[in-house]
Amino acid sequence: MDEIYLSSSLIRMNYHELATQPLDYQQKAPIGFLWTVRFFIDIFGVSEQALRLFSLICGILSLFLFIPVCRYFSDEKGALLGLGILAFSTPLVFHAVEVKQYQVELLATLVVLYSYIKFHERNTYADLLQWGFIGALVLWFSYSAVFVLAGIATGLSFYRIIKKDWELFFKQCIPFLIWFLSFGMNYLYFTHKHAESKWIVEWFDFYKNFMPVPPHSLEDLKWYALNLYRLFDYPLGFLWNVKWLLVLPLGFLFLGLGLLYQCRQNFLILCFPFFFMFLASALKLYPLTERFWVFISPILIVILVRGYLWLMDCFNSLVLKILFTLLLCSGLFINTIKYVLYPKDFLGHKRSFQREALATVAEKFQNGDVVYIYWNDLPGYKVYHKIHPDHFTTIEGKDYRFLSKDYLSYLNLLKSDFDGFKGKRRVWFLYNDYYKTDIGDPIGEPAWYYEKGADPVLKLLKHLSTMGKPQEVFNSFDVKIFLITLKNR
């Protein structure tokens, strides 16, 4: 559904509108990402493939760019292991075909790290300007790149000061200043409109997606442990069975050893991005959950690989080395095999079945039928109607929740929707059973609609059953369909 929310603007708006108007459903995305996807839509037409193409290209480029990055921070063996983790992590595969900017942000991190490798020891003005412009451009495609760029600027500055390399310290202020100016321009003209969304902050805060600093309770302390555990599942993709967690302490061990092993110049470069990310989260500027870790996953992998290599050097036994490697990578391989054999299970909690639901209606729709789209499923319907135009008669349900004082008054207002049933034989009733609220709604309001223990849509279905016999014809994770054969009206 998040993809649908963003696709609504990408399909509907032109380049100027994407740059100057708020996106539908309070969505946020860098202007470079928006314009590039819009360009592919203009070239290839409105389709899921066009919407997903930019993410796919970035996913493929990430594999190639991660090789020299991982090789620099480790060695050839480390690059092979790191590439394997990046390629087989099912969450990262998912984001490589998603109509969202997270795979682009992962590539942005790799571009920033690669440019650091290439330019951080150079002192010619031409190289420093080139480094500056690369980082400046990346900021227009990735919000999170600011953490990596700020981390590199801070870490490298500390290193130059410690080494008393004043000439290079002052010269490298040139690219750092270019990055700062680019960030300032981007924020002034585009990003500030998204950063100031009060509802988004309240929503993430309600679901405890911001880092509690300082922790004030046991629940706050649990946040740290829980999110560290979740990292190995999403975005790294190591876990494959909750009951089988042997890989978890192994992953913790490798991460810890990697941090210790990086206690040189690169330690500052790789750790300061985390510092700025955590600082932003503590200030409630950046949530930390699932997809928001994706951009920093290459750094996590690099640190983990360094710890792995250090420990492997301590063993002379080839059997032990193979055993540790298989244990660490078992989840990657098992999840990959599982999802290849059962693709419908691929990150099931992320999937929406809007397309399948509408395809079911299109296939079985008959003359004399009408399709009633409940208000909470309209975003998906409107987007797919533009991607795959349908020819069935549709009633788009209106949202009367905040105009009603209770369910009875709500039903009275819905009668204007039901008037469209007159003269019809059957009604296809589509609703979303997962997204029961709307973007921007105060959580749990109106209270009468979200009364504890009551399902408002089932109440509506019960009312519709007085008009005819309902039959469930489609039942998915989110979208559900009931076909109601109307009584003679």
Beta strands, then each sheet from edge to edge (+ up, - down):
strand 1: 369-373
strand 2: 394-396
strand 3: 426-432
strand 4: 468-475
strand 5: 479-486
sheet 1: 2+ 1+ 3+ 5- 4+
end
